Amino acid sequence: MIESLAFGRAAVARLEGRVVFVEGAAPGERVRARVRRDHGSYVEADLIGVLEPAAARVVPPCPIVGECGGCPWQHVDYAAQLAAKRRAVIDALERIGGIASPNVLDVTPSPSTLGYRNRLSLRFEHGRIGFYRARSSSLAPVTDCLLAEPRIREALPQVERFVARLKTGINRVEIATRGLLPGLVVALQSKGRLRHADTLATREMVEDAATAVRGVVLCGRGWRRQWGEIGRRFEVAEGVRVDFPGASFGQVNTAGNRLLVARVVAAALRGKAPRILELFAGAGNFSFAMARSAARVIAVDEDTVAVETARRAVEEARVSGLRFVAATARGYLERDGERPDVLVVDPPRSGLGDAATPAALLRPARIVYVSCNPPTLARDLRLLGDHGYRLRRADPIDLFPHTFHVETVCDLELT
């Protein structure tokens, strides 16, 4: 019997005291599976057949879900997905974080479960774009992706033809909408040097009114070129617009991100006007919304392009009390020891890393920790707990339907 969905691609069963991970299974059903790999204490198995389907099983909307490794939970009812994500956050906080009975709210669902991605990251091999198959470096070519916004879906064949014509060796392709701005941005990663012939071809692409692509960013080791309009603009809260450079990080779920920003602002402010230090701020996804009511916001990020974009936006909009600093999180904390009222952090999947201890030693009254990875979140909360921080509540939000990923906003208090 399949017990639950794991934090990962697979579902979980138990056989003779050992955990069995079965991809493609749903909670509550009996299946036939073949052992793929025996690790001793646990087993990985491939689904052969479903003997007794579960109520949670649904027909996946995507026709290539069995080939593409992108969204492994499409066969599971959305309510069951949300329950599994909440359970993953609780398990991580208890098992890794050492937090007994953590206050974890129900997962806020995504406003849309399909067509929600404003950015799609793909691989490019042998003239085709696609995703890697699960547990493989073999490419599954795609001509459509149901998770992407319509503008991206329509442009996939066009972008594939453009990249296939380039002489520069390309291995990664990212296609992004420009939010409130017209057209798309394409960011390409090269395996080698830029070929001169591609400069003209790319310029013609972005200047062609018949194409949807308005800007291209092409990067290789030690070099970066761009053509056309690469800026992206999103309304992250009512009346708050943020500009993101084409190749810089931004949340992929536009409507879901508005929910996330609202939760972060509410947790950081709590009806007051605190002094806020924000680490891993990017181009200001939270910063501009917090600055409307905070006494002061200092936003720190090591992405100099994102920081310069945000600085220009601050000047143009004449936002008072908001300052962006280009620095690593640890570098800023070790250089500037001023204690804020609230520390807001939104680190990458790897967590706070070498900034964890300096952040704890800063001893702000409260920390708002935004995480997309429950295990590293729990690890960091254990360290912060050792420095006197108590988890008030964890507020999960689903920005990634049909995957195991979940965003969590944690409100911590210094005791």
N, C-alpha and C positions, 0 to 999 in steps of 0.2 A: 504494500500500500504506500502510495506517495503521500508524505506527511505535509510538505510545505515547499515553498520556493526558497532557494538559497540566495544569499547576496552574491549574485553571479549569474551565469547563464542557465544553470541547471536547477532541477527540483531534487528534493531530498527524500530518500527512503532508508530503511534500516533492514539489514539482513544478517542474521546470526551475530548480532551485537556490533556490526560494522555499518558505517554510514555509506550509502550508495548515492552518487550524484548521477542523475539521469536527465540529459538535455531533451527538451521537447515534451516532457511530462507535465501534468497539471495536478495540483493538490487534490487529494481525495480519490484518486483513481488507481486501479490495478493495471499494471503494464507488464509486457514482456520486454526484457532488455538483455543486451549482450555486453559482457565485460570488455572494456577497451583497455583499461589500465588498472592494475592492482597495486596500490601504494602501501599495502599492509594494513594500516589503521582505517583506510577508506578506499573506496573503489569508484572509478569513473566508468559509466556504462552508456551505450548507445541504445536509444529506443527502437525496438523492433516492431511492437504492435501494442495497441491499447485494448486490454481485455474488458475493462469496465470503465467507460468514460465518466469523468467527474462533471458535476454541475458547472464548475468553473471553466470547463473547456469550451472554446468558441472556435469558429472557422477563421483562420488568419486572413486579413484583407489583402495581404501582399502575395502575389503569385510566386515570388522567388524567395520567400522567407526561409525555405529549407536550404537554400544555397548561400544566401547573404548572411554575414555574421553580425549585421547591424542592430537588429531589434529582436532578441530571442524570446520575448514574452508575448508575442502577438497572439498566441493560441490560448491565452489566459484572459478570462473576464476582467474588465478594468477594475471593478471593486476588489477582486482578489489581488490584483497587482498592488493596489494602494495598501491593503492590509499587510501584504508581504513586505512592503517598503517600511511601514511603521515597525513591524517586527524586526527588521534588519537594524533599524536605528536603536531600538531597545536592546537587542542582543549585544550590539557593539558597545553601548554605554555600560551595560552590566558586566560583560565578559572582559572587555579590554579596558574600559574606563574605571571599573571598580565602583560604579555608582549603583547603589541598591534602589530598586523600584524608581527609576528615573521618570520624571513627569514629561511624557512624550505625548503631544497632542495628536489627534487624527491627522492623516496626511491630507492637505488641501489639494484637490484634483486640478489637473491642468484644464484651462478653459476649452482646449481642443486636444483630442487624442491623435488626430491625423492632420497633416498640413500645417504643423506648428513650427517647423524649423526654418529660421531665417538664414541659416548657414549650413552648408553641407560639405564635409571633408571626405575626399575620395582619393584613391590611388590611380596611377596611370601606368599601364604596361602594354606594349605591343599595339599601340594605337587605340586602346580602349580605356575608358574610365570605369571605375567600379569600386566595390568594397572587398576586403579580404574575407574569404570564407572562415567560418569559426575554426579556431585552433589551427590556422593555416596561413601561409603566405601566398596562397593561390588566389588569383583574382576572380571574383564573380562579376562580370560586366553588368552594368545597369543602364537601362534606357529611361527608367522612371524610378522615383522614390516617393512613396505615399506620405512619408513623414515631412517632406519638404513643402515649403510654401509654393503655390502655383507658379509664380514667376521663375523659380528655380527649376521646377519640373519641366516647364516648357523649354527652358534653355539648355537642358542637358545634352541633346544631340548636337546643337550648335557649338557648345563649348568643346565637346569631344572632337569635332572636326577641326576646330581652331588649334587645339593643343597638338593634335596629330600632325598638323602641317609644320609645326615648329622644328627647327634644327637643333635647338638647345635640348639637352636631355632632361625631361620632366619626370618626376616620380610622384609628386603629390599635387592635387588640384583642390582648391577650395572655392566654392561658389556661394556668394552671399548677396542677399537683397540689400538695398540701401535704405530700408525703412521708409521714412517719409520722403525720401528723394527718389527720383526716377532711375530705373535701370538696375544693373547688377555690377558687382565687383568680383573679379576673378583673381585669386592669389595662387601663384605657382611656385613650387619648390624645385630647384634644379639639382641634378647630380654633378654638374660640371660648370663650365664657363658659358657666358652668354655669347651666342653666335650673332654676328653683326646683322645677318639677313633678317633675324627675328625682330629687330627694332622697327623696321618699316612695316612688317606684317602686323605687329601688335598695334602700332599707331593707326594703321588702316582699320583694324578691327574696332577700336574704341570710337573712331570718327565716323563709322558707318551707321547711319541712322536706322538701317534695317535690322541691326543687331540689338540685343538687349544689354550687351556688356558696355558699360560706360567707363570702366576703369580696370586696369590690370596692374598687379604687383608681381614682380618676378625676382625671386631671391635665390642666391647660391652661397657657397661658403665664402664669406668676406665681401660679398657684393649684393647690391639691391637696386633695382630699377623700377620705375613706375610710369604709367601712361594714363592720361585721362583723369577722370574724377573718381577718386578712391574713397572719399568720405562717405560715412554712413550716419544717419541721424534717426534716433528713436525717441518717442515720448515715453519716458520711464515712469512718470506720474502726471497727474493733471497739471498742464501748463509747464511741465519740466521736460525740456528736450536736451539730449546728450549726443554729442558727436563722437563717433568712433572711427579711427583710421582703419583703412581696409584690412590690414593684416593683424590688427590688435584684437585682444580678447573682448568678447561681448557675449552675453547670454543668448542662447540660440532660440529660446521660446519667448517671442515678443510679448504676448498677452500674459504668459506665466511670469515673466520678469516684472511686470507691473505689480503683481501680487507679492513677489519677493521684495521689491523695493518698499512697498507699503509696510510689510512686516518688519523690515530692518529699521526703517524710520521710526515706527512706533516703539520698537524695542530700545532704540538708541535715545529717543527723546523722552518718552513717558510723560508727555505734557509739560516738559521743562525746556530750558534753553541752555544745554550744557556745552562745555568745551569738548570737542571731539577730535581724536586722532584716528585716522583711518589708514590702515596698512593694506597693501595689495589693492589699491584703489582703482587701478586701470585708468580709464578716461573719465571716470566720475559717475559710474552707474548709480551709486548710492549718494555720492558726495553732494551733487547739486540739489537733490531732494532734501537731504538733511540740512543743508545750508540755509534753506528757507526759514527754519525756526531755531537752529542752533546759535549759540553765542559766537562760536568759531568752529571751523572745520579745517584741519590740516590733513591733506590727502597725499599719501606717499605711494609711489610705484617706481619700479626700476625700468619700465618701458618708457624710454625717453620720447618716443614718437607719440605715445598716448598722453604723456604729461604735457608736451608742447601743444597738442591739440586741445587739451582741457584748459590750459592757460589762456589760449586765444579765446576760447568760449567764455571764460570768466571775464576777460576784458570787454568782449563784444556785448555781453549781457549785463555788464557792470554788477556782478554778483559780489556783494560785500561779505567779508568774514570767511571767505573760502580761498585757501592757498594750496597749490599743488607743488610737490617736491619730488624731484627725480633722485631716487636713492633706493638701495635695497632696504628691506624691513629691518634687518639686524643693524645695518650701517646707520640708519637714521636713529634707532633706539640707543645705540651706543654713543652717538654724537650729540643727541639732544635729549636730555633726561627730564624735560619738563613733563609734569604729570597732568594728563587730561582728566576730565570727569568720566568720560566714556572712551573706551578703546573699541573700535570696530575693525574686524579682520575678516578678509575673504580670500584665504590662501588657495593655491592650486591643490590638486588632488593629493599631493604629497604632504600637505599640512604645513604647519608653521616652521618646521625645520629648525634651523639655528636661531630663529627669532623667538622661539617659544619661551625660553628662560628670560631673556631681556624683557619680553613683554610682561611676564609675570612680575619681574622685579620692579617694573614701572609702577605697579600697584594702583591702577585706576580703580575708582569705586565700582565700576561695572565694565564688563566685556561683552560685546555682541560678536559671536563667532558664527560666520556663515561658511558652511561646508558642503561639498558635493561628494564626500567620501566618508561614510560612517566609521570605518576602522581608524583612519588617521585622525578624525575628529575625536574619537574616544581616547586615543593615545594622548592627544594634546590636552584634553580635559582632565585626564589623570594627573598630568604634570601641573596644570593650573590649580587643580584641587589640592595638590601638595603645598601650594603657595597660598592657600586660604580661600580659593574661589569655589562657590557652591552653584550648582546648576539649578536655576530657578525653573526653567522650562525649555523644552526642545520643540520647535515648531517646524515639522517637515512639510515641504511643498514639492509637488511633482512637476518638474519641468521637462521630464524625459519619458513620456508614456511609451510602453512596450519595451522598455529597457529596465535594468535593475537599478539604475542611478536615481538618486533622490537628493534634493537640496534641503539642508536643515539650518534653521536659524536658532542659535542657542543664546539664551540670556543668562549671564553669569553675574553673581554678586560677590564682593569681597566681604568675608565674615570676620 
